[in-house]
Amino acid sequence: MPSEVRYVIFSKEELLVAVQSYFQRVGEKFPEGTIEKILPIYDEVLSVLMEIGGRRHKFNDGLIFRALLLACKSGRVPLPKMATKQLQVVDDNVALVITKGVNIQRVRLHITAPEVTVG
């Protein structure tokens, strides 16, 4: 069986729509504005720092992951059930990386992030 590596890359606009849709689905309020910048914070897990309307908001990988999976399901983007799925920041985009039959090590970036306001 051949191995597979696939990147489903979400632009800032697509990421914003995915996260807004997720917040709406779970009944929470999401800040108004557009994503100005995406900054990865790699610690034990990936967090994404988004500048929205001049304020910084930190979202953990679980929230981003669920939002992107929901966006794929809503957009009828097929994802294999028996594959490894992880997040990566690619340029100024967020990618859902799907691997099957191959082990790709995540590159760890050390980025010092300023204090973050969540909300």
Disulfide bonds with the S-S distance in Angstrom:
none
